Amino acid sequence: MAPQSHRLSGIGVSPGRVVGVAVPMPPAVPEPAAGTPLAEDPDAAAARVAEAADRVRAELERVAARTSGTARDVLEATALMAADPALVADAQRRVRDGLAPERAVWEAAEEIRAALAAHGGYLAERARDVADVRDRVVAVLTGAAAPGVPHPGHPFVLVAEDLAPADTATLDPAEVLALVTAGGGPTSHTAILARTLGIPGVVAAPGVRDVPAGATVLVDGGAGVVVVVDPTPEEVASAEAAARARGARRPLTGPGRTRDGRRVALLANVGRPEEAAAAAEAGAEGVGLFRTEFCFLDRQEAPDAAEQVRRYREVLAAFPGRRVVVRTLDAGADKPLPFLTPGHEPNPALGVRGLRTAVAHPEVLDIQLAAIAEAAEAESADVEVMAPMVATPEEAAAFVERARAHGLRRAGVMVEVPSAALHAEAVLAACDFASIGTNDLTQYAMAADREVGALAALSSPWQPAALRLVELTCRGAAAHGRPVGVCGEAAADPALAVVLVGLGVGSLSMAPVALPDVAAVLAAVTEDECRELARLALAARSADAARAAVRERLPVLADLGL
């Protein structure tokens, strides 16, 4: 059925305007009929289950080996899920109880998926991984087409209900011109990887379910709220000009600054050592967020100091003489660790996470701080350290004291909890700097789980209430002369970056692919214009109104194809 409206509303998560042919994701693997009986030898059927799961695991690992960074992490995590012996054993038990292998796998996976989904947050994200693995194993067992991104042999706009993490991780920017989904939100895995890859994207656009295969669509991931079906020749020409403008953008080669010379440090977010060299090549002035979780995930015990020193040095070595902000372990909620976080919490997002884990396990934080200090001593990078999930001035002061006791000269905090923003002057009294994590700050301010697609509009960093918290943080920091940066996904939005600078932010950290766009927009505006745009956003009644008001006053976005 053709869409009834020429324009379909959604939420822009990755800037850029493109025109292309819509290609929908293939239909999901159908659920095997309930009670499908076993029609073969039970032992042979049980063996087929194990073989199918192993085949899925091997394929995911093969694809992961060809990727890097976030995509590799996602694929490896999904491969681990496919190798889960509990899933295979449960399915095999059901086979021996008389179910066909494909139905046994479906039921075993569904039990795990439902349990994870009920927890919300990170565990709900893992529930999608289970469903993805389930579909892949069932496809092997039944000979059906495996789920995944289509490959029609020409560039296209991918239209989907939503994407499994493993599907998103395999997107090829040379093939997928843009991404439009009915589900997801501004900080979902789909949105984050679209930004990382530089693919224009719009999520939470329910009307895309009705876009027919082969329709010509214009996707505006910067304005965000528009998907144009059957665009006019003028709209097509405008989008093609925008694509050429973006394609001609050169890598960042100098420090970020506004048109009148206000310095704005443009930094990179780094999640694994192998990402550091690419970030440096992209022109990042340093690292505004070095996530250290990669050292700790998928383990039964914490890594020792020597291993941590070795891995941290790999990142520091890529930025000699430049700033690298290391975030201490952000475990809990979306990253549970068996040796550190509680086994079950009613609401993990509001539980023992980030710095809070050090209360019961101070030794893990002390070993990490010592390792960061040793790595800093061995390299020439200008190392700073910050703690996640700080809520009170007492927590901030205690962390800074602890970091300095280990020889780390500059220590700060993440502002992700509204109380830290509201009480910023007291929180920053003991700190050297603050870095705002807009993903969590928005989630907590709006009481909206950022992984719930139905709440995507509330999860937007354009929410005036969230921007007010950024302003309060900058104002509190200014009372002590402390710098404030942003390392959340908001920093990668060129229009929003200007607003953040107008609110008082002095550094922006983002996926390296976003650096040239943000630099180009900042270079086109003055500091006073940034302040005026910030006032416009704060005065808006909604996130959509704030975005629209700012974009209307930034004609440079159209000139740059954003």
N, C-alpha and C positions, 0 to 999 in steps of 0.2 A: 504494500500500500504506500502510495506517495505521501510525503508529509503534507499536512494541511497548511502549514505556515511556511512562508518563504524564509523566515529567520527563526532559528531555534536557540533558546537561551541555555547557557551553561556557565561554567566557571573557568576562566582562562588560567592555566597553570604553567605555560611555557610560551614566551612571546614569538611572534612571527606570523606572517600572512602568506598562505599558499593556496593554490587551486589544484585540485586533482580529482581523480576518479575514486568514488567510494567503493571499498571492498570490505564486506563484513567478515568478522571472525567466523570460522566454520561452526556449525551447530555443535553443541556439547555432546559428548559421548552419552548415548541414551542409558538410562538406568535399566539394568536387567530385571526382568519380571520377578516380583516377590515370590519366593518359594520355588524358584527354578531348580528342579531336582538334578542330582548328580547322575550323569549318564556314562560314566567311565570308572575305571578302577580308582578307588580312593587314594591310594599311594601315588599313582601316576598323576592324578589331578592335583594332589598336594605339591608334588614336585614341580608341576607346571606353574603353580602360584609363585613358588620361590624363584623359578627361572624367569618369569615375567617381571617380577620386582627387580631382580638383578639386572635384567636387560634395560629397564627404565633407568635404574641407577647409573649404569655404565654410559648410557646415552647422555644423560644430564651432565655427568662428569666430563664426557668428551667435549660437549659444547662449552662447559665452564672453562676448560683448559685453553679455549681460543679467545676467552674474554678476560677482562680485568676489572678491578675496582668493585663497585656496588653490584654490577651485573654478575660478576664471578661469585660474590658472596651469596647472592640470591640463588643462583643455580646450585652451588655447593650445598646450601641449606636444604634445598628441595631434594637433592640427591641423597642426603642423609635421611630424609624422611622416607624415601623409597627403600632405603636399606634397613629401616627400623624393624628389628626382629620381632617386636611385639605385634606389629601390624601383620607381618607374614604368619606368625604363629597363630594368631587369632583366626585369620582367614583359613589356614590349614585345618584348624580344629573344626571350623564350620563345614569345611569340605567333608571331613570324616564323619560329620553328623548328617551328611546327605545332601548338602547344597552344591550346586554347580560352582566351579571356581570363580567365575565372574561375579555371581551373586554373593558368594562368600567374601570376596574382596570388598565389594560394595558395602556390605553390612558391617564388616570389621572397620573399614575406614570411616563409615558414617558415625559409628559409636565414638571414635576418637575425635572426629571433626566437631560433632555436636558438643562434646565436653569442652573442647578448646573454645568454641564460639561463645559458650555461656560465660566464659571468663572476661570477654572483652579485651580491648587494648591489643598488646603484642600477641597474646595467645589466640585472639580472634584472627590476627594476621596469619598465624601458623595454621589455623583451620583452613584457610584458602589453599595453603600448601598441601594439606592432606587431601583435599578435594582434587587438586591438580594431579597428585600422584595416583589417587584412586582411578581417575579417568584414564591416565596413561597406562596403568597396569591392566585395566579392563579392556582397553583398546588392543593391547598385545594379546590378551587371552581370546578375544573374539575376532581378531583380524580386522577390526574397524580402523578408520583413519585416526591417527593419533591427534590429540588436540594440539594446537599451536598456531603461530602467526602464518597466514597464507603467503604464498609466493607466486603471484600471478604472472611474473615475468616482466613487469613494468612498474614504475613508481606509482604509488597509490596512497589514498587517505584511509587509514585503518579505522573502521567503525565497529564498536564492540559494546556489549553490556558492561563488562569490565575485563581486566586482564589478570590472569594468574601471575604471581611474581616471576615464575620461570619464563612465561611468555614475554613479559615486559623486558626481561633481561636479554632476550634474543633479538630485540628490535634493531634493524639495520637502518641508520639514517639515510643511507644512499637509496633505500628502497621505500621506506615509510616516510612520506612527505609530512604527514601530520597524524595526530591521534585524537579521536573523539570517543568518549565513553559515556554511557548512561549513568554509571555509578562512579565511585571514587570521590576523592576530595582533594583539596589543595596540598595536603601533606601526605597523601597516600603513596604507596610504592610506585604506582603508575605515574603520578605527577612528578615525583622526585627523579625518577629515571628519565622521563621525558625532558626535564630540564637538564639533567646531566648529559644527555645525548644531543641536546640542542634541537629537539623535534618540537615544532609548535603543537600545543595540546590544549584541549578543552575537555573538562570532566563534568560530571553531574548534569548532563544534558539529556533528560529522559526522551525527548523527541527523536533522538538519533536511532531509536529502535525501528522507526518507520522509514528511514532513508534507504531507498532501494539500491541494490548492487548496480554499479555502473553509472550512478548519478554523478553529475559534476558538482562538487562542493567547494566552497571557499571557507577556509578555517582561519579565524583570527584569534590566535592564542594570546595576544597582548591585550586587546580590548576584552577578550575573555568571554563575554556573554553572547557572542554571535557565531553561529554557523550558518552560512548562506547556501541554500540549495538552488541549483540552476541559476548561478549568478549572471548578471548582465555583462555585456562585453566591456563596459567601463570598469566594472568591479574586477573582472578578470585581468584587465590591463594593469590596474592598480596593484593587484596582488603579485603579478609577475614582476612589476617594477620593484616591489618590496622585497621579493625573493632575490632579485639581482643586487639590491642594495645590501642585503645581509650577506650574500655570498662574497661581495667585494670587501667586507670588513676585514681589516688586518688584525693579527694578534696584538695584544696589548704590548707596547714597547716602552712605556714610561710611566711615571707615577700618576695616580688618579688625582684630578683636581677639577674644580668648577671653572667656568669661563673667566671669572675674576681672580682665580688663583688660590681659592680655598683648597687646602690639601685634604684629600679623602683617600686613605690607604685602601687599596683594592687587593684583598687577600684571598686565599683559596681554602676550602674545606677539604681535608684529607682524611680518609678512613683506613688506608693501608699503606705500607711503605712504598709499594710500587706505583702509587698514585702521585708521590711527591715529585718525581722527576718530570712527569707530564705537566704538573701544575707549574713548576718552574719554567718549563719550556713555553707555557701559555702566557707567561709574563706576570704571574702573580708576584706581588711585592713581598710576600711572605705567606705564612699559614695562620689564619685566624681561628681555626678549629682543627686540631689534630685529635681525632677520636682514637682512644687507645683500646677500645673494646676488642679489636681484632686479636689481641694477645690472649684474651681471656675466654672468648666464646668457644662453645663446643668442647669444653674440657671438664674434667671432674675435679681438678684442683688448680689453684692459681699458678701461673708461671713463676719461676724463680727470678731473682734480680738479674742474674747474668743474661737470661734470655730476653728480658725486657730491655736491658741496656742495649743489646745488640740490635733489636728491632727498632728502637727509638732512634738510634744513631743513623739508621738508613734514611729516615725522614730529615733529620737535622742536617745531614751531609748535603742534601739537595739545596739548602738555603744558607750557605755560608754568609755570615755577617748580617743576616736578615731575621726578621721577627718570626718566631714560631710559638704559637700559643697551644700548650698541651693541656687537654682536658683530662683530669683524672677519671678513673673508671666510672662510667655511667651505667651501672648494673641495676637490675630491677625493672618492673613494668614491662617494657618491650624487649628487655634483654635479661631474662632470669638466668642466674648461675647457680648450679646445685651446691657449690661450696660457699656461697655468700648470701644469697637471698632466700627469704622464707619459701617453703614449698607451696604454700597456698595462702592467698590473701583475698579478702572479699572484693577489693578494688585495687589492683596492683598499681594503677596510675597514681593513686593517692597513698601508696604504701611505702615500704622500705626500699628506696631507690636512690641512686646518686650518692651524695655525701652521707646520707643517712645510714648506708651500709657499714660505715666506719664505726658506728656506735658499738655494734656487736663484734665487728672484725677489724679492729684498729691496725692489726699487723699487715693486712692487705694494702691499706693505704700507705702505711709507713714504708713498706718494701717498694711500692710504686714510686713514691716521692724520692726515695734514695736512688732508685734506678734512673729516674728523670734527671736528677742532679748529676749523677755520674755520666750519663750520656751527654748532658750539656757541657760538662767539663771537658769531655773528649772531643767535642766539635766546636765550631766557631759561630754557630747560629745564636741569635739573641733569644734565649729561651724564657718564656713566661709560663706559669701554670695556673689553672683555674679549676674550681670545683663545681660540679653540677648540682642542681636541686637544692640550692641554698635558700632558706626561708626567713632567717632571723639575723640580726646583727651579731648575736653571740656565735652562731655557726660560722659566719664570715670571719670574725676575728680569730676564732679557734683554728680555722683552716689556714689562714695566713700565717699565724704563729707557727703552726706545724710545718708548713712549707719552708719557712725561713730557717727553722731549726735544722732542716736538711740541706741548707745552703742555697736554696732557690731565692734569688733576690727579689723578683717581681711575682707577686701572687694576687689573683683576683677571683671573681666569682661569676658564675652564670646567673643571669636574671631570667628565670623561667616561671617562678612562682609569683603571683600577683603581690603577695605580702612584701617581697623583696623590692618590687618596683615602688609600692606605696610608701615604703620605709627606706627608700634608697639612700637618703642622706646619712642615716645611721649605719646602714649596711656598708656603704662605701667609705666610712670613716677610717676603717682599718685596712682597706684594700688599695691596691695600686691601680686597678682598672675593673671594668665590668664588661661582660659580653652578653648581649641579649639573645636568648634562644626563642625566636618568635613563634616557632611551631608549638612548643609547650605553653608559652606565655598566652598565646591566643586560645589554646585548648582549655586552659584552666580559667582564663578570664570569662570565656563564653560558656563554660560548663558543657562543652561539646566534644565528645571523643573524636579525634581527628581521623580515625579509621572508619567512622560510620558515614557512609555516603549520603544518607538522608539528612545529615547535619552539615553538609559541605559548605553551605552558604554561611553558617555560623562560624565555621573554622577558618574563614578567610582572614589573612593578616591585614587586610584593608579595613577590618572592623574598627570604627572610630574609638571604641572603648579600648581595644588593644593598642592602638596608636597613642592614646592618652597615657597608657602605662609606660610606653617608650619615652614619651615626653617627661613624665615624672622621674624616670630613672636618670635621664640626662640632666635634669634640673638638680636632682639630689647629688649626682656625681660632680657637677660643676661647683657645688658649694665647697668641695675639697680639691678642685682642680684635677679631678680624675677623668681619664678618657673613657668613652663608652663605644663599643663596637656592636655590630649585629652579625651573628653567624647563622641565624635561621634562614629558612628558604626565602623569606621576604627580601633578603639582600640581593637575590638574583633577578628580581623583577625591576627592570630599568626605571619604570615610572615610580614605583614604590621606593626605590633607592633614593631618588631625589627627595621624596617626602621625609625619609629617615634622616637624611643630612639636614634638612630643614628643622627637624626636631632636636638636633644637637649631636647626632651620631658622627663619629670621626673616622670609623673604619668599617668596611663592608667585606664579609667573607662569604664565598659562594663556590659553586661548582666552576671549575676553570673555564668551561665553555661559555659561561655567562659574562666573563670579564670584559671582552671588547664592547658588548652592547651597553653594559652599565657605564663603562668609561666614556663612550661616545655621547650618551645622554647627559651625563654630568658635565662634560666639557661644553655643552651647549647652553647651560644655565648659570646664573650667578647665585651667590650665596643668598642674597635677598630674595631672589625668585624661589629658591628652595624653601625659605621660611614662609613665603606667601602660599606656596602650594601645600605646605604642611598645615597652615591655618585652614585652608579650604577642606582638606581631608578631615581634620578634627571637627569641623563644623557640620559635616555631612550627617545625615540621619541613618545611613546604612553603608555597608561595605560597597555595594554596587554604586551608590551615589558618590562615595568618596573616590572610587576609581574613575568614574566617568568625569567628575569635576576636574580631577588632576590631568587626565589624558586630554581633555578639551583644551587645557592651557599649555600643552606640550606638543606643538606641531612638529617638533623634531622627531617624535616617535614615528610619524608617517614618513618623514624624509628618510629615516633609517630602516624602514620596513618593519617597524615594531608595533 
